[in-house]
Amino acid sequence: MKAARLYAAGDLRVEEIEAPGAPKPGWVRLAVTAAGICGSDLHNYRTGQWISRSPSVAGHEFAAIVTVTGAGVAGFAPGDPVVADSRFWCGACAACGSGRQNICERLGFVGEVCDGGFAEETELPARLLVKHPVSLDPAIAAMAEPLAVALHAVRKQTIPSHEPVLIVGCGPIGGLAAVLLSRFHDGPLLVADRNEARAARVAEVTGARVVTLERGPIAAALGNRVLRYAIDATGNIGVLAGLVDLLSGGGSIALVGITHGRIDLDPNILVEREISLVGCHAFTDELPEAVSLLPSLETALRLIIDEEITIDDIPSAYERLLGGSTSGLKTIIRIRTDPERTDRTNVESNGL
């Protein structure tokens, strides 16, 4: 089968590899239908920071069809459409025991500690799968995981009704957070991004107002209101420092971007102005809810897709996305499956 595998920083190869065999107990074999490229995929490709095995099939945002179930698997059957949970958690540590699998002491991610979804087929533990409606386009289903990340980031702040919110960074997570806030929050929504085309796309889809990170434009956009809440989806330490300075007291900044560097920050600023920095790592239990929201958000989600590609196009897509010139937010990999092969697999799994 065809797959895109990461060997080292800057070394991503599309190649033919052996398909998964019979799944282990508790695991499920999957025919991948669609996958999304995430900013963390690009970060790992650029830096190699999270490479724990080489080579590894990349990709943790994907939808698939169940083809074979291993011993002990309940609740899934061949033919079920599913999305993948990206978090490979241990289930035994104190964090997992408290329901915080996203901060598991031994947390890894699909596509790093095990093969991911940039392939025609893959396999995962059944505990990492959530069913999605059969009628849902796989390209939309593949956005369930980043939507769960955005939902977690939005909820971590508990933003009061009518309060303005600024989202900095109109990539997939920032854009999806804007989509959610545009539907479930009643305050003014501002967005900022150095990629003007991306910011304009998010504004068009959500009704947000595009601003620059300066007091004048933000004040003009808000009139007599003040800005207390922001989401940083850039990971840029300069942006974070600027937001601390821009926000009025009594609010918070949700940090959901992957940061490249360190910041020199006087904690007294946070104390005296009561500004909270809120770390947002992946998600906790939001994935099933994100799946349930997909049908109602499908029109908006389709508008933020930048391009649909094949597995062969993944390396060039990485370079294009790292160049920062795209106007859309999410690149989707369409992966066709062989119906005859799937049918044969279903028969084999049922023992007929």
VOGU-3710 file (C-alpha; in Angstrom, 3 decimals, decimal comma):
1> mkaarlyaag> 0,000/0,000/0,000  1,041/3,633/-0,402  2,031/5,727/2,617  3,858/8,931/3,587  6,511/8,161/6,220  8,673/10,529/8,245  12,261/9,330/8,650  13,926/12,419/10,131  13,586/16,185/10,167  13,094/17,266/6,564
11> dlrveeieap> 12,894/13,661/5,321  9,334/12,654/4,377  8,945/9,894/1,795  5,965/8,543/-0,122  6,568/4,845/-0,653  4,993/1,431/-0,961  4,909/-0,478/2,323  3,277/-3,616/3,627  -0,368/-3,273/4,694  -1,313/-4,012/8,304
21> gapkpgwvrl> -1,990/-7,655/9,102  -4,559/-9,111/11,465  -5,104/-6,629/14,318  -3,927/-7,368/17,836  -6,493/-7,867/20,612  -8,238/-4,571/21,251  -7,046/-3,085/17,954  -8,883/-2,332/14,698  -7,671/-2,369/11,103  -8,813/0,665/9,121
31> avtaagicgs> -9,145/1,760/5,497  -8,366/5,486/5,584  -10,804/7,684/3,675  -9,449/11,213/4,295  -6,807/12,924/6,407  -5,766/16,459/7,294  -2,317/18,016/7,575  -1,800/19,625/10,995  0,568/22,355/12,088  2,208/19,880/14,461
41> dlhnyrtgqw> 2,900/17,588/11,477  4,781/20,485/9,904  6,577/21,277/13,168  7,756/17,669/13,535  8,890/17,623/9,902  10,809/20,861/10,331  12,399/20,138/13,725  12,160/16,395/14,356  11,167/17,274/17,937  8,736/14,398/18,432
51> isrspsvagh> 10,321/11,663/16,325  10,355/8,619/18,593  10,456/5,915/15,897  11,753/5,999/12,343  10,208/5,641/9,916  6,642/6,314/11,026  3,531/6,868/8,916  2,574/10,465/9,733  -0,880/11,929/10,248  -3,179/12,055/13,283
61> efaaivtvtg> -6,229/13,798/11,817  -8,158/11,255/9,774  -11,373/9,424/9,022  -11,555/5,760/8,088  -13,708/2,685/7,637  -13,371/-0,269/9,995  -12,317/-3,371/8,037  -11,213/-5,896/10,676  -11,649/-5,966/14,454  -9,275/-7,695/16,826
71> agvagfapgd> -10,230/-9,984/19,692  -12,109/-8,292/22,497  -13,251/-5,298/20,461  -16,849/-4,310/21,188  -18,934/-1,518/19,686  -17,288/-1,534/16,261  -17,931/-3,683/13,208  -16,586/-3,814/9,649  -18,077/-1,003/7,603  -18,340/1,474/10,484
81> pvvadsrfwc> -17,112/4,986/9,553  -14,886/6,409/12,298  -12,547/9,246/13,185  -9,307/8,867/15,121  -8,391/10,275/18,503  -4,859/11,643/18,111  -3,800/11,022/21,723  -2,053/7,728/22,495  -2,462/7,694/26,270  -1,432/5,019/28,757
91> gacaacgsgr> -4,621/4,731/30,816  -2,671/3,879/33,982  -1,112/7,125/35,270  -2,693/9,611/37,680  -3,610/12,008/34,865  -5,437/9,309/32,898  -7,166/8,135/36,071  -8,560/11,638/36,547  -9,870/11,805/32,965  -7,065/14,074/31,762
101> qnicerlgfv> -5,626/11,836/29,056  -4,325/14,907/27,230  -1,683/15,366/29,946  -0,914/11,651/30,360  2,526/11,123/31,907  3,478/8,908/28,960  1,442/10,666/26,287  2,340/10,127/22,660  0,515/10,936/19,466  -0,760/8,852/16,582
111> gevcdggfae> 1,614/9,240/13,643  4,576/9,386/16,022  4,450/6,553/18,567  2,389/4,436/16,179  1,599/4,661/12,470  -0,935/7,305/11,521  -3,365/8,084/8,744  -1,249/9,239/5,793  -1,660/5,809/4,233  -4,242/3,702/2,462
121> etelparllv> -4,634/1,560/5,576  -3,621/1,735/9,215  -4,542/0,250/12,603  -5,369/1,726/16,014  -6,653/0,636/19,414  -10,454/0,632/19,384  -10,399/2,999/22,385  -9,110/5,729/20,059  -12,027/5,565/17,630  -15,307/7,492/17,483
131> khpvsldpai> -18,032/6,691/14,953  -19,240/9,401/12,600  -22,461/9,558/10,544  -22,365/7,472/7,364  -23,687/10,437/5,377  -20,810/12,724/6,383  -18,175/13,514/3,750  -14,857/11,989/4,932  -13,112/15,305/4,188  -15,337/16,945/6,803
141> aamaeplava> -15,068/13,996/9,198  -11,275/14,322/9,089  -11,635/17,737/10,743  -13,144/16,263/13,919  -9,803/16,120/15,729  -8,741/19,758/15,151  -12,314/20,860/15,898  -12,019/19,097/19,275  -8,749/20,975/19,917  -10,446/24,294/19,103
151> lhavrkqtip> -13,463/23,419/21,257  -11,170/22,632/24,196  -9,296/25,931/23,793  -12,510/27,961/23,632  -13,931/26,297/26,750  -10,784/26,554/28,848  -11,324/30,314/29,181  -15,006/30,414/30,215  -15,540/33,683/28,350  -18,479/35,713/29,769
161> shepvlivgc> -21,411/36,563/27,527  -21,011/39,636/25,288  -17,252/39,927/25,886  -15,106/40,582/22,779  -12,595/37,890/21,824  -9,465/38,247/19,707  -8,053/35,230/17,864  -4,480/35,595/16,675  -3,482/33,085/14,033  -5,954/32,061/11,339
171> gpigglaavl> -4,570/28,601/10,736  -6,757/25,517/11,264  -7,101/25,776/15,061  -7,553/29,545/15,145  -9,996/29,374/12,254  -12,009/26,569/13,834  -12,103/28,445/17,141  -13,509/31,414/15,220  -16,152/29,173/13,609  -17,205/27,896/17,041
181> lsrfhdgpll> -17,279/31,336/18,650  -19,248/32,784/15,739  -22,011/30,284/16,470  -21,944/29,864/20,227  -20,680/33,191/21,619  -22,585/36,478/21,426  -19,710/38,948/21,751  -17,675/40,717/19,046  -15,094/38,522/17,327  -11,755/39,875/16,073
191> vadrnearaa> -9,119/37,962/14,092  -5,539/38,785/13,198  -2,969/37,048/11,020  0,073/38,213/9,083  -1,347/36,217/6,159  -4,007/38,708/5,091  -5,731/36,257/2,746  -6,208/33,742/5,554  -7,566/36,377/7,915  -9,983/37,530/5,220
201> rvaevtgarv> -11,141/33,951/4,627  -11,873/33,422/8,324  -13,658/36,776/8,539  -15,792/35,889/5,529  -16,816/32,545/7,012  -17,415/33,739/10,577  -18,363/37,414/10,339  -15,311/38,359/12,411  -13,537/41,686/11,971  -9,901/41,661/10,830
211> vtlergpiaa> -7,533/43,785/12,930  -3,822/44,287/13,418  -2,189/43,820/16,825  -2,174/47,482/17,724  -4,222/49,442/20,227  -5,632/51,870/17,674  -7,200/49,355/15,253  -8,495/47,186/18,102  -10,032/50,174/19,900  -11,631/51,333/16,633
221> algnrvlrya> -13,125/47,893/16,094  -14,537/47,662/19,609  -15,761/51,221/20,191  -16,463/51,656/23,897  -15,739/48,019/24,746  -12,459/46,685/26,132  -10,608/43,540/25,144  -9,988/41,042/27,939  -9,894/37,680/26,144  -7,661/36,324/23,411
231> idatgnigvl> -6,618/33,014/21,858  -3,057/32,708/20,609  -2,979/30,057/17,898  0,390/31,162/16,511  2,960/29,924/19,025  4,881/33,120/18,286  6,491/34,492/21,460  6,342/38,041/20,063  2,581/37,676/19,672  2,225/36,457/23,254
241> aglvdllsgg> 4,229/39,383/24,615  2,120/41,786/22,572  -1,140/40,275/23,791  -0,144/40,611/27,435  0,398/44,306/26,769  -2,801/44,778/24,744  -5,317/43,090/27,032  -7,242/44,985/29,665  -7,085/43,594/33,189  -9,197/40,729/34,429
251> gsialvgith> -9,012/38,516/31,357  -7,014/35,634/29,933  -5,015/34,386/26,980  -5,503/30,807/25,806  -2,260/29,374/24,441  -2,890/26,696/21,847  -0,044/27,255/19,365  3,205/25,270/19,318  5,845/27,740/20,484  9,331/28,146/19,031
261> gridldpnil> 11,283/29,877/21,769  11,019/31,364/25,253  9,582/34,603/26,582  10,958/37,047/29,157  7,891/37,898/31,225  7,500/39,845/34,464  4,974/37,827/36,534  3,988/40,996/38,393  2,178/42,119/35,235  -0,063/39,065/35,476
271> vereislvgc> -0,587/39,575/39,197  -1,340/43,293/39,139  -3,622/43,138/36,104  -5,088/39,712/36,913  -4,334/38,271/33,498  -4,295/34,486/33,224  -2,218/32,499/30,741  -4,197/29,327/30,030  -2,397/26,356/28,509  -4,555/24,291/26,136
281> haftdelpea> -3,134/20,902/25,174  -5,088/18,830/22,625  -8,469/18,022/24,232  -10,038/15,981/27,004  -13,482/14,552/26,213  -14,455/16,909/23,379  -13,947/14,564/20,398  -17,415/12,913/20,444  -19,035/16,342/20,750  -16,898/17,662/17,892
291> vsllpsleta> -18,117/14,758/15,746  -21,717/15,587/16,643  -21,178/19,219/15,553  -19,708/18,385/12,146  -22,989/18,091/10,182  -24,203/21,516/11,339  -20,816/23,106/10,616  -20,216/21,392/7,273  -20,872/24,472/5,115  -18,394/26,593/7,081
301> lrliideeit> -15,807/23,815/7,253  -15,924/23,284/3,516  -15,189/26,972/2,976  -11,943/26,793/4,973  -10,491/23,857/3,013  -7,501/25,109/1,068  -6,902/22,165/-1,228  -7,651/18,461/-1,616  -4,652/16,341/-2,551  -3,483/12,724/-2,808
311> iddipsayer> -0,872/10,872/-0,777  1,669/11,524/-3,547  1,204/15,276/-3,069  1,958/15,338/0,672  5,683/16,294/0,530  5,040/19,228/-1,812  2,046/20,272/0,321  4,315/20,386/3,394  6,659/22,774/1,621  3,794/24,935/0,372
321> llggstsglk> 2,261/25,169/3,846  5,595/25,943/5,489  5,972/28,774/2,968  2,877/30,410/4,488  1,330/31,599/1,225  -1,966/29,682/1,336  -5,303/31,449/1,688  -7,212/28,419/2,977  -6,787/26,807/6,382  -6,853/23,050/5,935
331> tiirirtdpe> -5,270/20,769/3,360  -7,175/17,499/3,033  -5,754/14,250/1,666  -8,385/12,203/-0,130  -7,548/8,504/0,075  -9,508/6,145/-2,119  -10,140/2,609/-0,930  -10,693/-0,527/-2,975  -14,315/-1,626/-2,334  -13,591/-5,183/-3,441
341> rtdrtnvesn> -10,689/-5,448/-1,001  -12,823/-4,006/1,800  -15,625/-6,437/1,037  -13,197/-9,365/1,089  -11,777/-8,162/4,408  -15,258/-7,886/5,897  -15,995/-11,454/4,895  -12,725/-12,663/6,412  -13,375/-10,767/9,668  -16,812/-12,356/9,976
351> gl> -15,332/-15,808/9,464  -17,454/-16,603/6,396
//
